[in-house]
């Protein structure tokens, strides 16, 4: 049977479905890996469902599904030859942003029938329905691209971008055409030639506003485009220096939508004023790039090993991850996790089975499938080859989107705290492992014991709690910070001392005994009931100022590459100890004092002319923030009790949104997580009450993914229920350092993260897509350390 007959037979057998006008067509990447149409053999697009596969996975899919008819799509990069007049010899399509030489991609399509991939039908005119399908494949924006446009963001604005309502903007036919370079602000007397914006309605060129970056530095700008919008109401503008053939990275802003936006017709709108993005190159730095410039200090250079000649390293496990917009926190965590045996087993060795068994219509939004796709690629070596330096990384955009879901922080492209992401990701993994044999996060989880003692009666309460990392207290521990000689405000901390501080007795001075009613305080002590295969240690380098802002301690940690934690194993209640009653009688209590931060903000509000009690009420319910408090006042001015005598509520402050970060920090230092501390402080207002509430109500605290509104079909177990019912791994108490994640910047939710991992006896730097042997790993400066139990 000739191949054309085989194609006709496959069509007659139902292997072909004519695409609908709004058919989602996947053609940028293999469904099971990160291979694209530019590689060997390109991609094979199923004519049954229009999903794409590389050759290896097309064979697997064709065999398992019975869908045998594919369009082979190959896109070949070719150098554009320049003519003497400067114009290219052929039409430019999908151009790269390389300045010299420039490339275009030549697309080819043919039809193949599984399993005879070498037999191709290149002329499909005798198969008109197939020809129409190929034409639609060629002319349709890929499903991957559409998903990117609707949900992604990038490092230019660090926000999720929405498609502008001005995509069909009416542009003035005023004959204005701009040069491709050399612009200046058109306001008389301004003369700025950077930070320039083009108004897409009439072609006006104006400067943007000046913005503070860090360390007191700021961009040039007199805000003339804002003034121009105020006078004309022409809303859509584009930053001139960001225009290039990579349309995704062009900075577009809509004044009346008050946001960075996506303009699907941007190329058309630019060409209206003579600007062809395929002939232009990016010249202006993004906000993130400027922030990185500001942070090139000693810490930055040390953690990234800047200035050292580093040797690239290739092969399985050495795959770089592209930063898709402040995603270095995620990239660093993934590089750490793929070194863990259970993650390699679950998502590497078993990953292909997970992908193949996942229905295609759910594959692109399935957490397990997308995690498997990423881990298999990282471990394969296919994207880390010395022979092909252009293909030595992957871009885990889909995984980031699926993992984050609708989380208020991780679904954005703002920088995030690595420690918070680890906790979030582990909860997500556990949530998607309930029916699986392996939950890889079990390699990290351990049962902690909290021993709470009422100092007035010496009675105790023991509570088991599941934990996944140890947070080393730094700023709040006396004598832990030791000044480094010949430096200013720089300190050294002994890791052993910091670990001891974590397990040491924590005092709660204002605790009121439920037995005697006397405020003699209490103590809390943490110990470990089980010891996991791996341990994360987080260094609490960040402290809160009185105004709720964070500051970073300039410090070095004198680490121990091998740890013996046997002295911190706990065993629970001793025979002679008397337990505190579970149901505590009502005890006399005093009215809680108003925190200093609340008093300060209330005072600021009173200077604006508001009444005293209204000001205290606003400051309390807005977490001691002046701006939020003033907005709260405006929204509640008509409340009947707004000027009643204010007393800090002793019950559940249901109206309160955020909580005082200083109070959260105090509770976290006692061994509780951020989520637990915040949840408790939304029930009661003081640290002592919150700690007491936690011990009495630990089983009612939902895991964080449930608390932030992520969907789940099953009820979420509480922390205590999980710790009580679960079997934890337990082994020896000795560990060895195998990895670390370092942070550069002033806050954990800004700056940059990199990972250093010990692989095959050598330290390796993972700085997003850059992977190289480390010459000087910054062991004293890391934010999170990863230890593995010594066998």
N, C-alpha and C positions, 0 to 999 in steps of 0.2 A: 504494500500500500504506500503510495507516494504521500509526502507530507501534507500537501494541500487536501488530499482526500481524508487524511487522518484528522485534519483540523475540522473539515466538514462533518466527519463522523462524531467528533467530540462536541460540536455545536448541537447536532441532532440528539446527542445523548444527554443534553442538559448541562454541559460544562460552561456554557456561555449565558450570561444574563445581560441584556442591553442596559447600559447605565441610564439612570434617570437624569433629568436636567440638573438636579441638585446632588448628584451622587458624590459621596466623599471618596476621593481617589488618593491613596497613599502611594507616593512615588519618590520620596526623598530618602527613605531609609528602610532597611530590612525590618520586618516585624519582630524578629527574634535576636537581632544583633545590630551593630552600628554601621554596617557596610552600606554604601550608597551607590548611585548609578555611575559614579566616576571610576570605580574600581574594576577589577578584572570581571568580565562577563556582565557587569552592571547589575540591574535588578530585574526580577521576574514578577510582573503584576498579574495576579489572578483575574481572569475574565469572568469569574463567578462572583467575586466580592470586592475586587479592586484593592486588595492588600498586596504589599510588595515583599519579596523575599530575595535574599542572595541565592546563588546557585546551590550552595550546601543545604540551605534551609528550604529552598523550593522543592528539592528532591524529597526531603522529609515531609513537607506539607502535602505534596502531591500524592505521596504513598499513603499517608494516614488519613487524608480527607477524601481522596478520590477525585478531587478537582484538578484536572490535568491540563487545562488550557491556560497559557500564559502569554502576555506580551513582554518580550525582552526589551528593556529600556537601557540603553547605554548613552552616557554623556561624556564626551571626550574633550579634554582641555587642549586648546590650540593657541599658539602665540599669534597675536594680531600684528600683521606687518603694516607699518605706518607709511603712508604715501608722502610724496615730497611736499604736498600742500598741508600736511599735518592731519589729514582725515584718514580714517582706517579704510582698508580695502574692502571690507565687508561689514554688513550690519552687525552691531554689537548687541548681544543679548544679555546673558547672565554674566556680567563682568566681575572679575576679582578686583580687590582694591589695591593690588600690587601696583606700584608706580612705574617700575621698569623691570622686566617687560610687562605688557598687559596681555590678558588672555580672554578668550571667549569659549563657550562650551557648545560643541556640535552634538545635537541629540539624534539618536537613531532608534528606530522601532522595528521589530519583527515579531512574528508569531511562532511559538514552539509548543509542542505537545509532550508532556511528561510521559515516559522518561527519556525520549529522544531529543535531548536539548541541542545536539549538534545539527539537527535538521531544522532549518529555518525557512519560514515563508516571509520574504521581504516585500513582495508585490501582492497586496491584498485587495486589488481592485476587483478581483473575481469573488471577493467575500465582502460585499458592501456593508453588512452590519458590523463586521469586524473593523473595516476601514473607518466607519463612523465612530466606533468605540475608541480607536487609536487617536483619532482627531480630537475627541473629547479629553482623552488622557493628556495629550500634548498641550491643549489650550486651557486646561482647568488648573487653577491654583491648587496646590497639593493640600491634602487634609492636614498634614503636619504644619504647613505654613499658615493655614487658616486658624489652627489651634494656637499657634504662636501669636498671631495678630490679635486674637481675642483675649488671650490670657497672660501674655508675657510682659516683661519689662526689661530694662537694661540698665547699664551702669551710668547712663547719662542723667537719669533723674531719680533713680532708686525707688520708683513707684510703679505700681501696676498701671499700664496704659490702657485707656479705652479708645475705641474708634470715635473720632470726632463727629459731632452732628453737622459739621461744616464740610463734609467730604464732597458735597456738590456746590462748593463755594462759588458765588458769582464774582468773576474777576473783571476788572475794568479794562477795556480795550483802549488804553492810553498810549500805546506804541512804545512803552518803556521796555528796554532790553539792557540787562546788566552784563558787565564783563564777568569772566569766570574767576577773577581774582582782583585784588586791589581796591576793595570797598572802603568807604569811610562813612561815618555818621553824617547824615544830610542836614542836621540841625546846624544853623549858622553859629560858628564859634566853638563848636564841640571838637571836631577833628579826630575823634577816637577811631582807630582802625582795627580794634579787636572787640570781642564780646558784642558783635553786630548781629542784628536780626532783620529779616526781610518780611514785610507785611504782604501776605499773599493776595490781598484784595487789590491793591494799587501799586505794589512794588516799592513802597517806601522803605528806606534803609535807616534804621535808628539803632542806637546803642541800648543795651540792656541795663538793668540796675546793678549796682555794685553789691557783691555778696561776700560776707566774711567766710573764710574757709577754716583756718585754725591758726593758732599762735598769733592772732591779731592781723594776719594777712588777708587781703581781699582782692577781688577782681576789679578791673577797670569798669566804669559804667556810670552814666548819669541818669539812667532811667528814662531816656527820651522815647523809647518804644511804648512804655506804659503811658506816658503823657499823650502819645499819638493815639493810642487806643481810647483814652479818656475823651479825646476831642472828636474822633471819627467813628468810634465804635466798630472799627474793622478788627475782627477778633483773632484771626489765625496768623501766626508768625512762625518762622523757621530760623534757627541759628545758622548763619551763613558758613561759619567755619566747620560745621559738622557735615556738610553735604558731600556725599561720595556715592559710588555705585552701590554701596551697602545701605539700602534704604532703611533697614531696621534700626540703624544707629544714627539716623538724622534726628536732631532735636526739634520737635514741633510742639508748640504751646498754643493753647486756646485761652484767651483772656476771659471770655464770658463763661467758659466751663471751668476756669480757674484750675487748670491741670495740664500736665504734659499728655499729649494724645497721639494716636495713630491716624494718619491721613491716607486712606487707601488710594487716593488720586494724587498723591504728592508729586510724582514725577510729572504728571500733566500740569499741575499748578506751577511747578518750577519752570518748566519749558515755556509757559506763557510769558515769562519775563526773560527768556533766553538762557536759562540755566539748565544745562543737560547734566544730570548727576553722573552719567557714565563717563564724562570727560573731566570730572572734578575729584579732588582728593581732600581727605579730612586734614584740617590744619589746626583746629581748636581742640584743646583737651576737655575731656569729660569732667564732671564734678568729682567723680571718684578718682580719676587720674590726678587732678589737682590736689585732692586730699592726700593721696599717696606722696606727692611731692612734698607736702607740708610735714609729713611724718618721717622723712628720711633722716632720722636721728640715729643715735648709737644703737638703740634697741632694734630699730628697723633693720639697719645694716647687719647687725649681729644675727638676728633670727632668719633673715633671708640669705645670709652669707654673701652679702653684696660686696663686690670688689674682688672676690676670690674666683679663680679660674676653676670652675667645677666641671667634672667629667660626666657627660650624659650617660645614663645607663638604660639598657633596653631589655625587653623580654617579658615573660609572664609575671604579673604582679608589679610591673613598673609602668603602668599606663597613666598618663596625665589626664586631668579632668579640666575642661575649659571652664573658666569663670563666666557664668551666664548673666552676671550682674550682681555683684556683692554676694556671690554664692561660695566664697572661699571657706566659710564656716562649714558648709555641707561637704565640700570637697575634702577638707581635712579630716572630718569624721569618717567619711567613707574610706579614705586611705588607711585609717587606723583599723576599721572594722574588717577589712578584707584580709588582714593578717591573722584573724582569729579563726581557729579551726572550725567551730560550729557554723560560722558565717560562710566559710568556703564550702562546707558540706551542704548546707541548706540551699544557698543561692548559687553556688558554683557547680558542684557535682550533680545536684538534683535540679538545677535551674532549667535545663532544656526540657525536662519532663514537665515542669511547671508551665513553661511557655506553650508547649505543644498541647497540653490538656486544657488550656484556657481558651474559651470560645473567642473567636476573632473579634466579634462585636464588643467584647468586654476587655480585650487584651490591653488596649491603649490606656485604660483607666484602672487596671487591676494592679494593686500595690505589689503583690507577690511576683507577678509577671514582670513588672518594670524593675523591681529590685534585682530579680534574677538576670534580667537583660544587662543591667549595669555591672553586676559582680562578675558574670561570665566574661564580659568584655574586658574588664580590668585584669582578670586572671589568665586570659587566653594568650596574650602576647601578640594578637593580631593587630593591635593598635599601638605597638611599641617595638618598632623595627628600625634598626640602624640603616637598613637598605632603603627605607622609605621615610625620610624625616618629615614629610608633609602629612603623614597619617599616624602621628604618634600621640594621639589623644582622642578622647570621646567627649561629647557634649551631653550631659545627663539632664537635659531640659524637661523631658517628659517625666522622669522619675521625680524631679524636684516638684513639679506641679501635682503629681498624683500623691506623693508623700505628704505634702503640705495641706492638700484639700482646701478647706475654707478657714484654716487657722489664721487668726487675725495678724500674726507676725510672719510666720514662715511662708505664707502665700504671697508675700510681697517680695520685692527685690532689695529691701533694706538689709543692711548687715544685721546679724543676730548673734546672740551669745551662744558659744559652742556648748557650754554645759547645759543650757536650757534645751538646745536642739538634741543633745544626746538623750535627755530624759523624754522629750517628745517622740523621737524616733523609736526608742525602745518600747514605749507604750504602743506606738503604731505597729511595730513588729509583733508584739505580744498579742495585740488585738487581731492580727491576721494570721496567728499561729495556733488558734484554739483547736482546730481540727487537724493540725499537723503533728507529726511524730517529734519534730525538732523545733524548739523555740530557741534560736541562737542567743537571745538575750539572757537565757538561764546561765550562760557562762560567766556573766557579770553579777548576777543578783545574789544577794546574801541576806540572811536574817539578822537584823540588828535587835539588840535588847535595850530598851530604855528603862532605867531604874530611877523612879521618882520617889523622893523621901520627904515627908512632912517633917520639918525640923522641930516643930512644936511637940510632936508625939513620937517621932522616930518610926512612924509607920510607913510602909512602902507600897508602891504599885509597880508591877513589871508589865511592860507592853512590848510585844513582838512587832517588828516593823520591817517591811521589805525595802531594801536599798539597792542602788545600782552604782553608786560612787561615794567616795569619801571626800568631803569638803574640808580642806585644811584652813582653820581660822588663822588670820594674820593680824589684822588691825586692832581687834579688840582684846588681844592677849597681852598681858603685862610682861615686859622684858623679852618679848619674842623678837622684836625688831632691834637689830644691833647696827648702829651707824658704821658705814664703811669709811675707814680713814681716808683723808684727802679728797673727799667727795662732799657735795652739798645735797642734803635731803635724800641720800641714797642709803639703802639698808640691806643687811644680810640676815637671812632667816635659816636656822638649822631645821632640816626636814624632820629629823627625829623629834625635835622639840615641838614642831607644829603637829605632828601625828599624836604626840602625847597630849597636847592641848585639846585635840578633838575628842579624845577618850577621857579627859580629865573631868572632875566634878564641876558642874555649872550651877551657879547660885541664882536663885529667883527670890530677891529680897522682899518683895511686897506680897508674897503669897500668904493667904489667910487660911489657917488650919480649919478644915471642915469639922474637926472634932472639938477643938477648944474655942474656935472663933478668934484666936490671937494671930496677929500678923507677924509671925516669927520667921516666915520665909520657907523655902524648900530648896532641894538640890535635885539635879538630874544628871545621870551618868549613862554613857553609851558604851556598849561592848558588842562584840561580834559572836553570834551563836554558830554561824557557819562561815566558811571561807571558800569563795568561788575560784574558778580557774583563772579568771582575769580580774584586775582591779583598776578602776579609774580613780585618780586623785586630782581634785581641782584645787588650785591655789587661789584663795579669796583675796586677790590683789585689789579689789575695788571696794571702796568705802563710801558711805553717803555723807554729804554735807548736811547742815541743818536745814537748808532749803530743799532737800530732797534730790539734789544733783549728785552724780557720781564722780569720784576722783580715783585715779589709779596710783597705787603706791609704786615708787621707783625702788625696786628690790631685786635681790638675787636669792635663789633658794639653794642652799648647800645640800644637794641631793645625796641620797643613798642609792646606788645602783642595785643593791640587793637589800631586801627588807626582811626582818623577822618580826612578825606581828603576834607571836604566840602569847605575849603578855596581855593581849587585849581580848582573849577569848572569854566569853561570859557563859554562865551556866544557869541563870535564872534565880528564883527565890530560894534563899537559904532556910533551913529548918527553924532557926530561932527567930526569924523575922516575922513581924505581924503586918498583915495586909491592910491597906487603906480600904474602907468600904467602897463598893462600886457605886451604890446609891448614896450620895453625900447629903447630909442634912443641911438645911438652910442655915447659913452662918451670918453673923453681923458683918456688915461691910460698910466701907466709907465711900463717899462720892469720889469717883476718879478725878484726879487733877487734870486740868486742861494742858495738853502738851505745849512746850515752848514754841514749836513750829506753828501750831494753830493760833497761839496768842499773837505771834509776830504778824501772821497774815491778817488776822482780825484787826490788828492795829493799823495796817496799811489800808484796809477797807474803811475804817472809821475816819481816816484822813480824807476820804472821798465824800464824807458826809452821811454815811449810813449809820443806823442805830447799832448800839453795842451788841445786843443779843442776836440781831440778824447777822452781824458780822461773824460772831463766834460760830453760829449755826452754819453759815456758808463756808467758813474756813475748815470746819470739821468734816463736812460732807463732801468737800472737794480735795481732801488729802493735803491741806495746807499749801495750796498753790494759788497765788494771787489771781492769775488770769482766769483759771477755772472757777475760783470762788466768786469773782465778780460776775461771770456768766451765770453761775448758779443763783446769785442774788437776783439778777434780772428775770430769771425764769420763775422765781418763787416769791416775788414781791407781793403777790396777791394772796399768799398763804395766810390763813387766819392766825396762826401761831408764830409768824415770822419774828415778832418782837417780844414774845414771851421769854421769861427767864430761861437762859440756856444752861442745861446740865448735860454732861456727856452721857449718852444712853448707856444703861447697864445691861440691856438686852441685846437682841440682834439688830445691828444697824442696817436694816434692809435697804435704806435709801442710799447708803454709802457706796460709791463706785470703787475707786482705787483706795489703797490703804497706805499708811505712812511707811515708806521704804526703810526708815531707821528702825521701826518696830519689827518689820520683816527680817531685817538683818540680825537683830538681836535674837530672834527665835531660830533663825537658820543656824546661828553659831552653836545652838544646842543640839544640832543634828537633824533638824527637820528640813524638808525641802522647801523651796520658794512657794510652790503651790500649796503645800500644807499650811505654811505660815500665813499666806494671804487669805486662805479659806477660813482659818480660825479667826483672824482679825476682822473678818466680815461678820463674825458671829458675836464677838466680844471686843471691847476697845483697848484693853491693856495687855502687855506682854504676859504678866502673871496669869491673868484670866485665860489668855489664849493658850498658854502651855497647859494649864489645867484642863481646858476644854479639849485640847488635842488628846490627852491621855484618856479622857472619859468618852470621847466621841470619835476615835480614830476609825472605827468601822463604818462611819457615816460619810467619810470623805470620798467623793468620786475621784477616779484617776483623772489626770488633767485633760485628756482628749475629750472626755465627757463634759468636763466643766466648761470648755471653750466651745461646745456646741457641735463637735464632730459627730456625724451620724454613725450609728451602730445598731445592728438588729438585736443584739443580746444586751441584757442589763450589765452595767459596768460593775465589777467587783470593787470593793473598797480596798485601801491599802492593807488594813489589818486582816480582812478576810483572806486576801491573797497570801499574806505572810503566814496565817494560821493553817490554811488548807494546803498550801503548796509544799512540795518536797524540794529542798534546795541542795545544790551540789556542795559537798564539804570535803576538804582535804587538808593538806599541810598548810602551815602559816607563813612559809617563806616564798618570797617573790623576787623577780628580776625585771629591771626596766627594759622595755622593748619598744617604746614609742612615746612621742610627746607632740602636743599641739601648742604652738606659740601664737601669741596675740601681739600685734603692734597697733598702738593707738591709745587714745585717752579714755575710751569707754568700751565695754565688751560688745556693744551693738554698733560699733563703728570701727574704722581701721581695716586691718587685714589679718588673716590667719594663714599659717603654713603648718605642715606636719613633717616631722622627722621620724622615720621608722627604722628599726634595726632588722635588716634582712640579710640572711646568709652571712652573718657576722660583721656586716658593714652598715654604717648609718647612711640613710638615703633621705634627701630633701625632696618633698613633694610640695611645690609651690604652684598650685593650679596645674596648668598643662606642662610645666617645666619639672622634669624629674632628673636628678643628678646625684652622684655620690657626694656625701657631705664631707667637708674637710674639718669643720669646727662646729659640731652640733651644739646649739645653745641650751645646754642642759640646765643651766641656772635660771633661765628666763622663761621657761614654758608656763603655760596657763593650765594645761591638763596633761597629766602623765599617765601612761598605760604600763601596767606591770602584769607579768604572767607568772603563774605559780611554778616554782621549781619542782620538777618531778622528783 
